[in-house]
């Protein structure tokens, strides 16, 4: 069985050691992945000097290359983001912009380096917008080469304008717990399938089918 690793990018706006609901849910995803035999790490992006840009390295002490190396060593990426104004956080959007650079990074057979990597999403907030946020993040991740599994997201949304965050919610909602377990189960399963059966390189299907023939 293929060895699988995961990395969770916590896209909270709060620097450590401030408490973060996105980090709580992100670590719950890691715990659920551990139950599937997947080890992993969590990175709070805002603790690193990640520059705005769309390259793999913006230079001048950019913190993204170190985070990217963790991402490239993993087979599962989970983006954990809070909701602000019904949107993914600014940190999350910056991460997605940095991942745009992967469209220019390919292996020896012409496949994106992100092909074969699985992407999940974890969202928390005190307002509506979880489905919209998940849709935005999943679409962007898929566009830059990641594969999203079935039930590939988990979320918790508190009552709008109230002060109870996911970090304070007691008891933890069973619905979020179930979706977190489904995200972990399906992500680990899909990552192992892709490790054993990679995507074909560009043009492989055309070569297998052969040249088209005009009807007689």
Secondary structure by P-SEA (a helix, b strand, c coil): cbbbbbbbbbccccccccccaaaaaaaaaaaaaaaaccccccccccccccccccccccccccaaaaaaaaaaaccbbbbbbbbccccccaaaaaaaaaacccccccccccccccccbbbbbbbbcccccaaaaaaaaaaaaaaabbbbcccccccccccccccccccccccccaaaaaaaaaaaaaaaaaaaaaaaccccccaaaaaaaccccccc
